[in-house]
């Protein structure tokens, strides 16, 4: 099954581009268009339980899944220096967010977005962490591009039952979707010419020709599940591109298509 959506949903600049003006319940409107969303806000802070509980109750029974980003305090800090602290932070994240969404039957993959300094030298720490928290349905995105060509790294990650995220960005095109598991995870960041050094690296809108290339990659694979998220959120480009790609791959969550 193809699960296709955006990274985040609550952006003011999406009004009049995606949301009708003054839309009160953005998540409900979003879920009429897409069948999944990637929660980005949890990277910056762990919300209280009632927040994730409300998300779960709102989407329960709607064939909608939340992918959830692991706190940056883990992926960008503690995992490099303090394993006990990493596991402690994850337990809070698990209790406040993952368990609440799981109870409502709407929990999808758990995303670990690692920083550029994460290298093959840190693999053992990541493995130790995964074994500590026994995380399931996890996916790891790396920003160190050399790791994509490192077969030992991929084998070590997938040996834990963890998917390696395929990306499309200025630095790396989505030439293929590759997973040694029964499911795959794709993030589409945009192709801003300035790359990660740009003032807003996600400010980019894919052309129809570029989307057709991406659609062909998606349709060429046969996984039980594939999760695809647009992270080019500025100016409403993510939902605009996601709706277009949905039509190209034959995924629709509503009658608007």
C-alpha positions as CSV (number, residue, x, y, z in Angstrom):
1,X,0.0,0.0,0.0
2,X,1.2,3.5,-0.8
3,X,1.0,5.9,2.1
4,X,1.5,9.5,0.8
5,X,1.4,12.8,2.5
6,X,3.5,15.7,3.9
7,X,5.9,16.4,6.7
8,X,3.6,18.4,9.1
9,X,0.2,19.8,8.5
10,X,-0.2,23.0,10.6
11,X,1.4,25.7,8.5
12,X,-0.2,29.1,8.2
13,X,1.2,29.7,4.8
14,X,-0.8,26.7,3.5
15,X,-4.0,28.7,3.8
16,X,-5.5,29.7,0.4
17,X,-3.0,27.4,-1.2
18,X,-4.2,24.1,0.4
19,X,-6.5,24.9,3.2
20,X,-9.5,27.1,2.7
21,X,-9.2,30.4,4.6
22,X,-9.8,30.2,8.3
23,X,-9.9,26.4,8.4
24,X,-10.5,25.6,12.0
25,X,-9.5,21.9,12.0
26,X,-6.6,21.5,9.7
27,X,-5.8,17.9,10.6
28,X,-9.4,16.8,9.7
29,X,-9.2,18.6,6.3
30,X,-5.8,17.2,5.6
31,X,-7.0,13.7,6.3
32,X,-9.7,14.1,3.7
33,X,-6.9,14.5,1.1
34,X,-4.0,12.3,2.3
35,X,-3.8,9.0,4.2
36,X,-0.7,9.8,6.3
37,X,1.3,12.6,7.8
38,X,4.8,12.9,9.2
39,X,4.8,14.6,12.6
40,X,7.8,16.9,12.6
41,X,7.1,18.9,15.7
42,X,8.2,16.0,18.0
43,X,11.7,16.6,16.8
44,X,11.7,19.9,18.7
45,X,9.7,19.0,21.8
46,X,7.8,16.1,23.2
47,X,4.1,17.1,23.6
48,X,2.0,16.2,26.6
49,X,0.0,13.0,26.3
50,X,-3.3,14.7,25.7
51,X,-2.0,16.2,22.4
52,X,-1.2,12.9,20.8
53,X,-4.3,11.4,22.3
54,X,-6.4,14.0,20.5
55,X,-4.6,13.3,17.2
56,X,-5.3,9.6,17.7
57,X,-8.9,10.0,18.6
58,X,-9.5,12.3,15.7
59,X,-8.0,9.9,13.1
60,X,-9.1,6.6,14.7
61,X,-10.9,4.4,12.1
62,X,-10.0,6.6,9.2
63,X,-7.3,4.4,7.7
64,X,-4.8,7.2,8.5
65,X,-1.3,6.8,9.9
66,X,1.1,9.1,11.7
67,X,4.8,8.7,11.1
68,X,6.6,10.4,14.1
69,X,10.0,12.0,14.2
70,X,12.2,11.1,17.2
71,X,13.3,14.0,19.3
72,X,16.4,15.8,18.2
73,X,17.7,15.7,21.8
74,X,18.3,12.0,21.0
75,X,19.4,12.0,17.4
76,X,21.5,15.1,17.4
77,X,22.9,15.0,20.9
78,X,22.5,12.3,23.6
79,X,23.0,9.3,21.3
80,X,26.6,10.4,20.7
81,X,27.4,10.9,24.4
82,X,25.0,9.5,26.9
83,X,23.1,6.3,26.1
84,X,21.2,6.3,29.4
85,X,19.9,9.7,28.7
86,X,19.0,8.8,25.2
87,X,16.9,5.8,26.4
88,X,15.3,7.9,29.1
89,X,14.2,10.6,26.6
90,X,12.8,7.9,24.3
91,X,10.8,6.4,27.1
92,X,9.1,9.7,27.7
93,X,8.5,10.1,23.9
94,X,7.1,6.6,23.8
95,X,4.7,7.2,26.7
96,X,3.5,10.6,25.6
97,X,3.3,10.1,21.8
98,X,3.9,6.5,20.5
99,X,1.7,4.7,23.0
100,X,-1.2,7.2,22.6
101,X,-1.2,6.9,18.8
102,X,-0.8,3.1,19.0
103,X,-3.8,2.8,21.3
104,X,-5.9,4.5,18.6
105,X,-4.5,2.3,15.9
106,X,-2.9,5.2,13.9
107,X,0.8,4.8,14.6
108,X,3.0,4.4,11.5
109,X,6.8,4.4,11.2
110,X,9.1,6.1,13.7
111,X,11.7,8.3,12.0
112,X,15.2,8.8,13.2
113,X,16.7,11.7,11.2
114,X,20.4,11.7,11.9
115,X,22.7,14.8,11.5
116,X,25.6,15.1,9.0
117,X,28.1,14.2,11.6
118,X,26.6,10.8,12.1
119,X,29.0,8.4,10.3
120,X,29.8,4.7,10.1
121,X,31.9,5.2,13.3
122,X,28.6,5.8,15.2
123,X,26.7,2.7,14.0
124,X,27.4,0.7,17.1
125,X,25.9,3.5,19.3
126,X,22.8,3.5,17.1
127,X,22.5,-0.3,17.3
128,X,23.0,-0.2,21.1
129,X,20.2,2.4,21.4
130,X,17.8,0.4,19.2
131,X,18.5,-2.7,21.4
132,X,17.9,-0.6,24.5
133,X,14.4,0.7,23.5
134,X,13.3,-2.2,21.3
135,X,11.8,0.2,18.8
136,X,9.6,-1.3,16.1
137,X,8.8,0.1,12.6
138,X,11.8,2.4,12.8
139,X,13.4,4.2,9.8
140,X,16.7,6.0,9.7
141,X,17.5,9.0,7.5
142,X,21.1,10.0,7.2
143,X,22.5,13.3,6.0
144,X,26.0,11.9,5.5
145,X,25.6,10.9,1.9
146,X,28.5,8.5,2.0
147,X,26.4,6.1,4.1
148,X,24.0,5.5,1.2
149,X,26.8,3.7,-0.6
150,X,28.0,1.8,2.4
151,X,26.6,-1.7,2.2
152,X,27.8,-2.7,5.6
153,X,25.9,0.2,7.2
154,X,22.7,-0.7,5.3
155,X,23.0,-4.3,6.3
156,X,23.6,-3.4,9.9
157,X,20.6,-1.2,10.0
158,X,18.3,-3.6,8.2
159,X,19.5,-6.4,10.3
160,X,17.8,-4.7,13.2
161,X,14.5,-4.6,11.2
162,X,15.1,-0.8,10.7
163,X,14.5,0.7,7.3
164,X,16.9,3.1,5.6
165,X,15.1,6.2,4.3
166,X,15.6,7.0,0.6
167,X,15.7,10.7,-0.1
168,X,15.3,13.2,-2.9
169,X,17.3,16.4,-2.3
170,X,19.8,18.7,-3.9
171,X,22.6,16.4,-2.8
172,X,21.0,13.1,-3.8
173,X,18.3,12.3,-6.4
174,X,15.8,9.5,-5.8
175,X,17.4,7.2,-8.4
176,X,15.8,4.1,-6.9
177,X,13.9,3.0,-3.9
178,X,15.8,0.2,-2.0
179,X,14.8,-1.6,1.1
180,X,15.8,-5.0,2.4
181,X,12.5,-5.1,4.4
182,X,8.9,-5.6,3.4
183,X,8.4,-1.8,3.6
184,X,10.1,1.4,2.5
185,X,10.3,5.0,3.5
186,X,10.9,8.0,1.2
187,X,11.4,11.7,2.0
188,X,11.2,14.3,-0.7
189,X,13.0,17.5,0.5
190,X,13.0,19.4,-2.8
191,X,15.9,20.4,-5.0
192,X,16.7,24.0,-3.9
193,X,19.9,25.0,-5.8
194,X,21.4,26.3,-2.5
195,X,21.2,22.9,-0.9
196,X,21.3,22.6,2.9
197,X,23.2,26.0,3.0
198,X,20.3,27.9,1.5
199,X,18.3,30.3,3.7
200,X,15.4,27.9,3.5
201,X,16.6,24.6,1.9
202,X,13.1,23.2,1.6
203,X,11.8,26.1,-0.5
204,X,11.3,24.3,-3.8
205,X,8.3,23.1,-5.9
206,X,8.8,20.0,-8.0
207,X,7.8,20.2,-11.6
208,X,5.4,17.8,-13.2
209,X,8.3,16.2,-15.1
210,X,10.2,15.7,-11.8
211,X,7.1,14.2,-10.2
212,X,6.6,11.8,-13.0
213,X,10.1,10.5,-12.5
214,X,9.5,10.0,-8.8
215,X,6.1,8.3,-9.6
216,X,7.9,5.9,-11.9
217,X,10.3,4.9,-9.1
218,X,7.4,4.3,-6.7
219,X,5.4,2.3,-9.2
220,X,8.4,0.1,-10.0
221,X,8.7,-1.4,-6.5
222,X,6.5,-3.9,-4.8
223,X,6.7,-3.5,-1.0
224,X,3.8,-4.3,1.4
225,X,3.9,-0.7,2.4
226,X,5.7,2.4,1.1
227,X,5.6,5.7,3.0
228,X,6.3,8.9,1.0
229,X,6.5,12.4,2.5
230,X,7.0,15.8,1.0
231,X,9.1,18.0,3.2
232,X,9.2,21.1,0.9
233,X,6.6,22.9,3.0
234,X,7.3,26.6,2.3
235,X,4.5,28.3,0.3
236,X,2.3,25.2,0.4
237,X,4.5,23.4,-2.1
238,X,4.4,20.1,-0.2
239,X,0.6,19.5,-0.4
240,X,0.5,20.8,-4.0
241,X,3.2,18.4,-5.0
242,X,1.7,15.6,-2.9
243,X,-1.7,15.9,-4.5
244,X,-0.1,15.8,-8.0
245,X,2.0,12.7,-7.1
246,X,-1.1,11.1,-5.6
247,X,-2.9,11.3,-8.9
248,X,0.2,9.9,-10.8
249,X,0.5,6.8,-8.6
250,X,-3.2,6.3,-8.2
251,X,-3.6,7.0,-4.5
252,X,-6.6,9.0,-3.3
253,X,-8.1,9.5,0.1
254,X,-11.1,11.5,-1.0
255,X,-13.4,12.6,-3.8
256,X,-11.5,15.8,-4.6
257,X,-9.3,13.8,-7.1
